[in-house]
Amino acid sequence: MSRSAAWADTRTTLRWKHSGSMFSYLLLTLGLGLMVFPFLWMISTSFKTLDEIYSLSLIPSKVTWDNYTAIFQGTPFPRWMLNSLYVAVIATVSVCVFDSITGYILAKFTFWGKQVIFVLILSTLMVPTEMLIIPWYLVSSSFNGMDTYWGILFPGLISGFGIFLMKQFMESLPSELLDAARIDGMGEWGIFLRIAVPLVRPAFATLCILTFLGSWNSFIWPLIITQTEEMFTIPVGMAFFSSEAKDSSNWVQIMTGATLSVLPLIILFLCFQKQIIRGIATTGLK
């Protein structure tokens, strides 16, 4: 093959690759637009007046903060937000503590029945949440957990997925490093807190973010276990508020409440996006 023919083939190949890349970017841009547009519309509506609620314009002609004032002063939304924050923080701390300890033990200790225990923990991931609601309800009612923080919290205090995640990361730690710490006289708790935990920081960040998101957005169980408006979390409260919407003013406040409910999640993801991407990308790698 002559040099000119080879150069022509190379140019054709590069042209096809360039066309494929442009098509991929076009599809990604289209998907991004379809995903982001509802959020932009929601945020825009929260700043609109009642006269503009059905306007097709994404940018309000007159920005108003009255909707935020109304939802904070005229609804129990601040209490719902505090309830969600309390439940999400407690669940996140509990999951990180118990799952990291369990994962460390399953990864770095040898004892009879370890594999059986790990398989049983993984099997909990195969059970749909809907099948667990009745047992959770019976346990909660037996321990006076109806319409209490304890009743909302106890199903999410430990996570099978979190144990699996931490175990995979703990197994990537060199056992020689831990043995060297034992030879130097460091106790097991010291090894765990001062050596193992700092080395699996991406896993901790990933587990914290995923647990916080799951607790913050949980709807079915808080809906069943709570009975008064004072104990509603944000998803339950917003659903209750939406069911009572009778005029356009309610829908403006619904959009305002939805905007406020996703704002902490967006801030959380923007602050820790590198850690969560790194943690998910390296899960299971050694």
N, C-alpha and C positions, 0 to 999 in steps of 0.2 A: 504494500500500500504506500502510495506516495505521501510526501509530507503535507501537501495541500489537501489531500483526501482525509488524512488523519486530523488535520486542523478543522476541517469542515464537520467531521463526526464529533469532535470535541465541542465545537460551537453549538451543534444541534443538541447534544446532551446537556450542556449548560443552560440552553434556552428552555428545554423541557423542565429542568430542575427549578429554574427561576419562575416558570409559569406555575409549577406545582406549589412553590412557596407562596406566591401571590394568591393563589386560590385558597390555600390553607389560612393565610392571614385574613382573607376576606370572610371566610366562614367563622373564624374566631371573633372578628370584629362584629359580625352579625349576631353571633351568640351572645357576646358581651352586651350589645345594645338591647337585645330582648330581655336579658337578665337584669340590667341596671335600670331600664326605663320605668318599671313599676315602682322602684324605690325613689327615683327622682320625682315621679308623679305624686307619691305619698308625701314626700318632704315639701314639694311645691304646694300641695293642697293644704298642708298645715299652716301655711302663711297666707292663705287666701281669705278674703271676706266671703260672707254668705252669698253675695251677688255673683261671685266668680267661681263658685264651687263646680258648676257644670261647664265652665269655660274650657275650650280646647287648648288654650295657651298654657305652656309649661311654666312660663315665668309670670308670676302674679303682677298685675299692674300696680297694686298697692300692697306692700308688705305690712302685715299686722301681727302683733304679738298677743292679741286678745285671746286667741284660741288657747295658747299656753297658760295664760292667766286663768281662763275659765276652767280648764281641766284640773289645774292645781287647787283652785279654790272651790269649785263646785262639784267635784267628784272625789271618791276615795283613792284616786290614782297614786298619790304619794305613799299611802299605806301599802298599796299593792306592790309598788316598786321596792319599798323597804322589805316586805315579806319575801319577794323574789331574791333580793340581794342577800338577805340573811340565809335563806335556804341554799342558795347557790354557793355562798362562801363556806358554810359549814360542810356541805356535801363535798366540795372540792378539797378542803383540808383533810376530811376524814378519808376520802378515797386515796389521796396522795400518801397519807401515813400508812394506812393498812395495806394498800396494794404494793407499795414499795417494800415494806417489810416482808410480806408474803412472797413477792417476786424474788427478793434476795435469798430467802431461805430455800425456795424451790430451785434456784439457780446454783447456789454455792454450797449447799449442804447435802449430805447423803444420808438417807434414813429409809427405813422400811415403809413401803407404800407410797413413796413420793410420786411416782408416775400415775398411780391410781388417783391420788388426790388432785393432781394437775388435770387429768382427763375429766374428773368430775367437775372441776371448776370450769373447764372449757365447755362442758355439756350445758352449762347454764346459759351460754350464749345462743344455744339452739332453741331455747324455749321462748315463744312469743310473749310479749309483755301482757297481752290480753288474757293469757292463761294464768298469769300470776296475780291478777287483780283480786280475785275472790280469796285466795290464801292471805294476801296482804291485808285485805279488809277484815278478815276474821282475826288475824293477829292484832291489828290496830284496835279493833273494838274490844278485844280481850284485855288489852293494856291501857284502856282509856285514852287512845290516841286520836279519837275522832275530833276534827276541827282544832288540832293542835300542831305546833311546829314539829313535834316528835313524829306524829302520824304522817306528815308530809315527807319527812326526812328519811325515815328508817329504810325504805327500799333502796335508797341510793347511797348508803354510807360505805358500801364496798362494791367494787365492780369486777366482774370476771374478765372483761376486756382489759382493765387496768392491770390486773395481775399478769395477764399474758404479755402485755406491753412491757412491763417492768422486768419480767423474767427474761424476755428476749434481750433486753439491754444489759441486764446484770450478767448474763452468760457471756457477753462480749468482753467483760472485764478479765484481764489476765489473772489467773489464780495464783501465779507466782508473786504478784504484787501483794495480794492479801496474805499469803503465807509469810512473806517478808515482814509484814506488819505484825503478825502473830509472834514471829521469832523475836521481834523487838519489844514484845510485852504488851502490845495494844490489845485491849479487849474487843469482843465482837461488836458491841455497840459503838465503840470508837472507830473500828474499821468501817462499819456501815455508814456512820455519820460523816466521818472525816475523809474517807477514801472513796467508797462506793457512790454515795449520793452526789458529790461534786462531779464525778466522771460521767454520770448519766443525767446531767442537767437538761439536755434536749428532750429526754423522755419525760422528765418532770414537767417541763413547759408544755409538752404536747398533752399529757394527761390532765394537767390543770385546765387548759383551755377547753378541751373536749368535755370534761366533766362540768365545767362552769356553763358551757353552752347547752349541754343536755339538761341541767337542772333549771337553767333560766327559761328554757323553752318547753319544759314539761307541762303537759296539759291534762292528760287523761286521769292520772292518779290524783293530782291536786283537785280536779273537778269532783272526784268521787269523795275524797276524804274531808273536804272543807264544806261547811254548812252556812257560814255567815260571811258577809261582805268584808269584814275586818280581817279575815284569814285568807282571802283570795290572793293568789299570785297574779302577776301581770297577764299571762295568757288566759286564765280563768276570768279575771276581772274584765278584760277587754271583750271576751266572748259574751259575758253577761251584759256589758254596756252596749255591745252591738245589737243584741237581741231586743233591747229597749229603744233602739233608734227609731224615732217617728218623724223627724223632720231633718232638714238639711243641716241645722246647727249641730245635731248629734253626730252626723257623718263627718263634719269638719273636725270635731273633737276626737272622733275615732281615728282619723288620720294623724292628728296631733299625738294621741297616745301611742299609736303604732310607731311613729317617728321616735318618740322618747324611749320606747321599749327596745328598739334595735340600736340606739345610739351607744349604750355601753358595750354591746357586742362588737360594733364596728371599731370602737376605740381599743378594745382588748385585742382584736385581731391585728390592727395596725401596729400595736406596740410589740406583739410577740409573733408576727408572721414568720420571721426568719427561724425562730425556734420550732414552731409547729411544723413548718415545711421540712426542716432538717430532721426533726424527730420522726415524722411519718416516712420520709425517704429512707431513713437508715434502720427502720424497724425490721428486726429479724436478720440483719446483716452482722457478720462477725469479722 
